[in-house]
Amino acid sequence: MACEGTLLGMGNPLLDISAVVDDGFLSKYDIKLNNAILAEDKHLPMYDEMAGKYTVDFIAGGATQNSIRVAQWMLQKPGSTSYIGCIGKDKFGEEMKKNAKEAGVNVHYYEDEAAPTGTCAVCVVGGERSLVANLSAANCYKADHLKKPENWALVEKAKYYYIAGFFLTVSPESILLVAEHAAAKNKIFSTNLSAPFICEFFKDVQEKVLAYADFVFGNETEARTFSKVHGWETENVEEIAIRISQWPKASGAHKRITVITQGADPVVVAEDGKVKLFPVTLLPKEKLVDTNGAGDAFVGGFLSQLVQEKPIADCVKAGTYAANVIIQRSGCTYPEKPEFN
């Protein structure tokens, strides 16, 4: 069984504003399906327009928080996981706290006095999603909060860490503090490529963090972008996964394992210069509600077994199970109990 506080996540807590929209809405705001971007000025009116024009669900989100909530759900032991990030002092922030508490996650939010809680527009068309994040308060996280004894205690207690690449835009200092601690104490640090724009525009800091990563997650689009940015001149996901796993490491205690999901195609796992492929459970198209949170859920399921020291095959199985559950529901939500053996 997982011990209390064994898994710690840190990232951008966002309230997902999720709605089934139409192609006209996508083109009006210049957004593409299966992508994730940060909101620019031109996107700001879309949040109100979505709420006024479509049926909207409000769901606690943010990539890392989703993964941590799913891991917590799979583990079914309250307090096995912890999470750190920044919210605003407002009704969305209160909603987030309530949601996390119900999920059994031990959250230590930094509450910003000035900025509102971050939101993410989840635009769904034909079951595929596009994400537009307005970070607001999430962007205000400071390493000073992490260094406070009551928060650093969560870092000390944890044996596994997961921080998605999205947090690179907010507090690389905080990520490196946790990564360096993990390396010094022989603990397991994991991260995610997260989005093409992270690989393109946050390349230098991503490389710094990657040096500490024992597990690197991502999807096929992100992997190909990573390859392109680094001039590898290959689109072959298996080859890219191997090269990421062989990226120089800051500590030698653990080898690096790269895990790349490819939607309905097999999951690619690279370690020791070799690749293994794991098929996913295919879902009939009519059962697909939306893909929002599928990648996050995969990571959450995977980590739920990793923290119990299960073999990689079991971790992947749990990841695909969790992703399969989430895509049959709106947003990154799940039934009361998992049916995973």
C-alpha positions as CSV (number, residue, x, y, z in Angstrom):
1,M,0.0,0.0,0.0
2,A,1.1,3.6,-0.6
3,C,2.1,5.5,2.5
4,E,0.7,8.9,3.4
5,G,2.1,11.7,1.3
6,T,4.1,9.4,-0.9
7,L,3.4,11.2,-4.1
8,L,3.7,15.0,-4.5
9,G,2.6,17.1,-7.5
10,M,3.2,20.7,-8.1
11,G,1.6,22.8,-10.9
12,N,-1.0,25.2,-12.2
13,P,-4.4,24.7,-10.5
14,L,-7.0,25.8,-13.1
15,L,-10.8,25.6,-13.0
16,D,-11.8,24.0,-16.3
17,I,-14.7,25.7,-18.1
18,S,-15.7,22.9,-20.4
19,A,-18.3,23.0,-23.2
20,V,-19.1,21.3,-26.4
21,V,-18.7,24.1,-29.0
22,D,-18.7,24.2,-32.8
23,D,-16.2,24.7,-35.6
24,G,-17.2,28.4,-35.9
25,F,-16.2,29.1,-32.3
26,L,-12.8,27.4,-32.9
27,S,-12.1,29.5,-36.0
28,K,-13.3,32.7,-34.4
29,Y,-10.7,32.3,-31.6
30,D,-8.1,30.7,-33.9
31,I,-7.8,27.5,-31.9
32,K,-6.9,24.0,-33.1
33,L,-8.2,20.7,-31.7
34,N,-5.8,18.4,-29.7
35,N,-3.7,21.4,-28.7
36,A,-3.0,23.4,-25.5
37,I,-2.0,27.1,-25.5
38,L,-1.8,30.0,-23.1
39,A,-4.5,32.6,-23.6
40,E,-3.6,35.8,-25.4
41,D,-5.7,39.0,-25.3
42,K,-7.7,37.9,-28.3
43,H,-8.9,34.8,-26.3
44,L,-10.1,36.6,-23.2
45,P,-13.7,37.2,-24.3
46,M,-14.1,33.5,-25.1
47,Y,-14.7,32.5,-21.4
48,D,-17.8,34.6,-21.0
49,E,-19.0,33.7,-24.5
50,M,-18.7,30.0,-23.6
51,A,-20.7,30.5,-20.4
52,G,-23.4,32.5,-22.2
53,K,-23.7,30.4,-25.3
54,Y,-23.1,26.8,-24.4
55,T,-23.9,24.4,-21.6
56,V,-20.8,24.7,-19.4
57,D,-19.3,22.4,-16.8
58,F,-16.9,23.8,-14.1
59,I,-14.3,21.1,-13.1
60,A,-11.2,21.4,-11.0
61,G,-8.3,21.0,-13.5
62,G,-4.8,21.8,-14.4
63,A,-2.6,19.0,-15.8
64,T,-0.6,18.0,-12.7
65,Q,-3.6,18.4,-10.4
66,N,-5.6,16.1,-12.7
67,S,-2.9,13.4,-12.6
68,I,-2.6,13.7,-8.8
69,R,-6.4,13.4,-8.3
70,V,-6.5,10.4,-10.6
71,A,-3.6,8.7,-8.7
72,Q,-5.4,9.4,-5.5
73,W,-8.6,7.9,-6.8
74,M,-6.8,4.8,-8.0
75,L,-5.0,4.4,-4.6
76,Q,-8.3,4.9,-2.6
77,K,-6.3,5.8,0.6
78,P,-7.0,9.5,1.5
79,G,-3.8,11.6,1.9
80,S,-1.6,9.3,-0.2
81,T,-1.0,12.3,-2.5
82,S,-0.2,16.0,-2.0
83,Y,-0.4,19.0,-4.3
84,I,1.1,22.5,-4.4
85,G,0.1,25.4,-6.6
86,C,-1.4,28.9,-6.5
87,I,-5.0,30.0,-6.5
88,G,-6.9,33.3,-6.0
89,K,-8.9,34.3,-3.0
90,D,-12.3,33.9,-4.7
91,K,-15.2,31.6,-5.3
92,F,-13.4,29.5,-7.9
93,G,-10.5,29.1,-5.4
94,E,-12.9,27.9,-2.7
95,E,-14.5,25.5,-5.3
96,M,-11.0,24.1,-6.0
97,K,-10.2,23.6,-2.3
98,K,-13.5,21.8,-1.7
99,N,-13.0,19.6,-4.8
100,A,-9.4,18.6,-3.7
101,K,-10.6,17.8,-0.2
102,E,-13.4,15.6,-1.5
103,A,-10.8,13.9,-3.8
104,G,-8.6,13.0,-0.7
105,V,-5.6,15.1,-1.9
106,N,-3.7,17.0,0.7
107,V,-3.4,20.5,-1.0
108,H,-1.2,23.3,0.2
109,Y,-2.3,26.2,-2.1
110,Y,-0.6,29.5,-2.1
111,E,-3.5,32.0,-2.1
112,D,-2.7,35.2,-4.1
113,E,-4.4,38.3,-2.8
114,A,-4.7,40.1,-6.2
115,A,-5.0,37.7,-9.1
116,P,-8.2,35.6,-9.7
117,T,-8.0,31.8,-9.8
118,G,-6.8,30.5,-13.1
119,T,-9.2,29.1,-15.7
120,C,-8.9,26.9,-18.7
121,A,-11.4,26.9,-21.6
122,V,-11.9,23.3,-22.7
123,C,-13.5,23.4,-26.1
124,V,-14.8,20.1,-27.3
125,V,-15.8,19.3,-30.9
126,G,-16.6,15.7,-31.8
127,G,-15.0,14.3,-28.6
128,E,-11.6,16.0,-29.3
129,R,-10.5,18.9,-27.1
130,S,-8.6,22.1,-27.3
131,L,-7.3,23.9,-24.2
132,V,-6.8,27.6,-23.7
133,A,-5.4,28.4,-20.3
134,N,-5.7,31.8,-18.6
135,L,-3.2,31.2,-15.8
136,S,-4.0,34.3,-13.7
137,A,-3.2,33.3,-10.0
138,A,-1.5,30.1,-11.1
139,N,1.1,32.2,-12.7
140,C,1.9,33.9,-9.4
141,Y,3.4,30.9,-7.6
142,K,6.7,31.7,-5.9
143,A,9.5,29.4,-4.6
144,D,9.3,31.3,-1.2
145,H,6.0,29.5,-0.6
146,L,7.6,26.1,-1.3
147,K,10.5,26.9,1.1
148,K,8.1,27.5,4.1
149,P,8.7,24.6,6.6
150,E,5.0,23.4,6.4
151,N,5.2,23.1,2.6
152,W,8.8,21.8,2.3
153,A,7.7,19.1,4.8
154,L,5.5,17.7,1.9
155,V,8.7,17.5,-0.2
156,E,10.6,15.7,2.5
157,K,7.8,13.2,3.1
158,A,7.2,12.3,-0.5
159,K,9.2,9.5,-2.3
160,Y,7.8,10.3,-5.8
161,Y,7.3,13.6,-7.5
162,Y,5.4,14.6,-10.6
163,I,5.5,18.1,-12.2
164,A,4.1,18.6,-15.7
165,G,6.0,20.8,-18.1
166,F,3.3,23.5,-17.9
167,F,4.8,24.7,-14.6
168,L,8.0,25.6,-16.4
169,T,6.3,28.8,-17.5
170,V,5.6,29.7,-13.9
171,S,8.4,28.7,-11.4
172,P,11.4,26.8,-12.8
173,E,13.1,27.6,-9.5
174,S,10.5,25.6,-7.6
175,I,10.8,22.6,-10.0
176,L,14.6,22.5,-9.7
177,L,14.4,22.7,-5.9
178,V,12.3,19.5,-5.9
179,A,14.3,17.9,-8.7
180,E,17.6,18.5,-6.9
181,H,16.1,17.1,-3.6
182,A,14.9,14.0,-5.4
183,A,18.4,13.4,-6.9
184,A,20.2,14.0,-3.6
185,K,17.9,11.6,-1.7
186,N,17.6,8.9,-4.5
187,K,13.8,9.6,-4.9
188,I,11.9,9.4,-8.1
189,F,11.2,12.6,-10.1
190,S,8.9,12.6,-13.1
191,T,7.8,15.2,-15.6
192,N,5.8,15.6,-18.8
193,L,6.6,17.3,-22.2
194,S,3.0,18.7,-21.8
195,A,2.5,20.7,-25.0
196,P,4.3,21.6,-28.3
197,F,4.7,25.2,-27.2
198,I,6.6,24.1,-24.0
199,C,9.1,22.1,-26.1
200,E,9.5,25.1,-28.5
201,F,9.6,28.2,-26.3
202,F,10.8,26.8,-23.0
203,K,13.5,24.6,-24.4
204,D,16.4,25.7,-22.2
205,V,14.7,25.3,-18.9
206,Q,13.0,22.1,-20.0
207,E,16.5,20.7,-20.7
208,K,17.6,21.6,-17.2
209,V,14.7,19.8,-15.6
210,L,14.9,16.9,-18.0
211,A,18.4,16.1,-16.6
212,Y,16.7,15.2,-13.3
213,A,13.8,13.2,-14.7
214,D,13.6,9.5,-14.0
215,F,10.3,9.3,-15.9
216,V,9.4,11.5,-18.9
217,F,5.8,11.3,-20.1
218,G,4.3,12.8,-23.3
219,N,2.2,12.2,-26.4
220,E,3.3,11.6,-30.0
221,T,2.8,15.2,-31.1
222,E,4.9,16.6,-28.2
223,A,7.6,13.9,-28.8
224,R,7.8,14.9,-32.5
225,T,8.0,18.6,-31.6
226,F,10.8,17.8,-29.1
227,S,12.7,15.9,-31.8
228,K,12.2,18.8,-34.3
229,V,13.4,21.5,-31.8
230,H,16.5,19.4,-31.1
231,G,17.3,18.8,-34.7
232,W,17.0,15.1,-34.5
233,E,15.4,14.8,-37.9
234,T,13.1,11.9,-37.1
235,E,9.4,11.6,-36.7
236,N,9.7,8.0,-35.4
237,V,8.2,8.1,-32.0
238,E,10.0,4.9,-30.8
239,E,13.4,6.4,-31.8
240,I,12.5,9.7,-30.2
241,A,11.5,7.9,-26.9
242,I,14.8,6.1,-26.8
243,R,16.8,9.3,-27.4
244,I,14.9,11.1,-24.6
245,S,15.6,8.2,-22.3
246,Q,19.3,8.5,-23.1
247,W,19.4,12.3,-22.4
248,P,22.3,13.0,-19.9
249,K,21.2,12.6,-16.3
250,A,22.1,14.7,-13.3
251,S,22.1,11.7,-11.0
252,G,23.0,8.2,-11.6
253,A,20.8,6.5,-9.0
254,H,18.0,5.6,-11.5
255,K,17.9,5.1,-15.2
256,R,15.4,7.2,-17.2
257,I,12.3,5.7,-18.7
258,T,10.3,7.5,-21.4
259,V,6.6,6.8,-21.8
260,I,4.8,8.2,-24.9
261,T,1.1,7.8,-25.4
262,Q,-0.4,7.8,-29.0
263,G,-4.1,8.0,-28.5
264,A,-5.6,4.7,-29.8
265,D,-2.2,3.4,-30.9
266,P,0.1,1.5,-28.5
267,V,2.0,3.2,-25.6
268,V,5.7,3.4,-26.3
269,V,8.0,2.7,-23.3
270,A,11.7,3.2,-23.8
271,E,14.4,2.1,-21.3
272,D,17.9,0.7,-21.6
273,G,18.0,1.6,-25.3
274,K,15.0,-0.7,-26.1
275,V,11.4,0.0,-26.8
276,K,8.3,-2.0,-25.6
277,L,4.8,-1.4,-27.1
278,F,1.7,-1.8,-24.9
279,P,-1.7,-1.9,-26.7
280,V,-4.5,0.3,-25.3
281,T,-8.1,-0.8,-24.9
282,L,-10.0,0.6,-27.9
283,L,-13.2,2.4,-27.2
284,P,-16.1,2.5,-29.6
285,K,-16.5,6.0,-31.0
286,E,-20.0,6.3,-29.6
287,K,-18.7,5.9,-26.1
288,L,-16.2,8.7,-26.4
289,V,-17.4,11.8,-24.5
290,D,-14.2,13.9,-24.6
291,T,-10.5,13.5,-24.6
292,N,-9.9,16.3,-22.0
293,G,-7.7,14.9,-19.2
294,A,-6.9,11.6,-21.0
295,G,-3.1,12.1,-20.9
296,D,-3.3,13.4,-17.3
297,A,-5.3,10.4,-16.3
298,F,-2.9,8.0,-17.9
299,V,0.0,9.6,-15.8
300,G,-2.2,9.4,-12.7
301,G,-3.0,5.7,-13.2
302,F,0.7,4.9,-14.1
303,L,1.9,6.7,-10.9
304,S,-0.6,5.0,-8.7
305,Q,1.1,1.7,-9.4
306,L,4.7,3.1,-9.6
307,V,4.4,4.3,-6.0
308,Q,3.5,0.8,-5.0
309,E,6.6,-0.5,-6.8
310,K,4.7,-2.5,-9.3
311,P,6.3,-3.5,-12.7
312,I,6.2,-1.1,-15.6
313,A,3.7,-3.3,-17.5
314,D,1.2,-2.9,-14.5
315,C,1.8,0.9,-14.4
316,V,1.0,1.2,-18.1
317,K,-2.1,-1.0,-17.7
318,A,-3.3,1.2,-14.9
319,G,-2.6,4.3,-17.0
320,T,-4.6,3.0,-20.0
321,Y,-7.4,1.9,-17.6
322,A,-7.7,5.4,-16.0
323,A,-7.5,7.2,-19.4
324,N,-10.2,4.9,-20.7
325,V,-12.5,5.8,-17.8
326,I,-11.9,9.5,-18.2
327,I,-12.6,9.7,-21.9
328,Q,-16.1,8.3,-21.3
329,R,-17.0,11.2,-19.0
330,S,-17.0,15.0,-19.3
331,G,-13.6,16.5,-18.2
332,C,-11.2,14.7,-15.8
333,T,-13.8,13.1,-13.6
334,Y,-14.3,9.6,-12.4
335,P,-16.8,7.2,-10.7
336,E,-16.6,6.7,-7.0
337,K,-14.3,3.6,-7.1
338,P,-12.0,2.2,-9.7
339,E,-12.5,-1.3,-11.0
340,F,-8.8,-2.0,-11.7
341,N,-7.1,-5.2,-10.7
